[in-house]
Amino acid sequence: DVKVTQSSRYLVKRTGEKVFLECVQDMDHENMFWYRQDPGLGLRLIYFSYDVKMKEKGDIPEGYSVSREKKERFSLILESASTNQTSMYLCASGWLAKNIQYFGAGTRLSVL
Amino acid sequence: DQQVKQNSPSLSVQEGRISILNCDYTNSMFDYFLWYKKYPAEGPTFLISISSIKDKNEDGRFTVFLNKSAKHLSLHIVPSQPGDSAVYFCAASENFGNEKLTFGTGTRLTIIP
């Protein structure tokens, strides 16, 4: 079974803090993705990566950055957290040239 | 600009009946479509997909229909079971093998025993 693991289920941070969300997959997938899920807005793509050290902006990259130093690990970074970044964050992975993505359980981030 | 829309935020269906979830899209470049199911406290899981060269794809109790001219797809679940209660997301990509997916807003399906 494909396993995508997000390091934290719940996080509470203060405005202005630097926040790291970690994601690890164990299927040797080339592609990894970060989404946020908000009520009434569905899943929106923040960043994705096709390969190590490679990244592409998604639909809502502002306020976020990412890091992929190893194939299995994809980190989402909030440089200076703001209250409008309170959300559910979902990581996903998948094979190159395949549409199906496999998701982690999510990290619910609250920025106070 | 929401390119994939699920206009019904919620739907309640009696157990044993058919559930029909709808999805509309505006981007004519989309040609591969997927449905995902999400339980609370879990990530979405892939359910079924369809390519634009087909108008129907079936997998057990789940059938997806695609109407390209109307830019509309639907997911039929029959018969509906209590374990089908979840949030359902449709997603689309611009071609098969393009890994970037655009998701809809989701429909919460509740199956009433």
Interface residues (C-beta under 8 A of the other chain):
Chain A: V4 R9 N31 Y35 G40 L41 G42 L43 R44 L45 F48 Y50 G58 D59 L90 A92 G94 L96 A97 K98 N99 I100 Q101 Y102 F103 G104 A105 G106
Chain B: V4 Q6 P9 Y32 L34 Y36 A41 E42 G43 P44 T45 F46 S49 F89 A91 S93 F96 G97 N98 E99 K100 L101 T102 F103 G104 T105 G106
